[in-house]
Amino acid sequence: MTGADHYRKAEELTAIWQAAPIGDIAGNEALAAAQVHATLALAAATALGLSHQMSDAATDAWIEVA
C-alpha cells in the first residue's frame, strides 16, 4: 500500500466507525484499524518531505488525495 492508499483506507474505516452504534465491537475494531492506517499515511507523508527520490506516481497519488 502507498501512503495515499493508507490515507484512503483510514477515511473508509473512520466512516464505518462513525456509522456504527456506540460500543459496537466491529465499529471499535474499524476505529483501531483506521488509526493504524492514519499513522502509516503520516509516516509516508513525512518521508515525502525527506526524500527527493519519490516516484512521480507516489507524488501524484498524494496530490490526488490532498
Protein Blocks (a to p, Z undefined) as FASTA:
>chain_A
ZZklmmmmmmmmmmmmmmpcehiaklmmmmmmmmmmmmmmmmmmmmmmmpckbcfklmmm
mmmmZZ
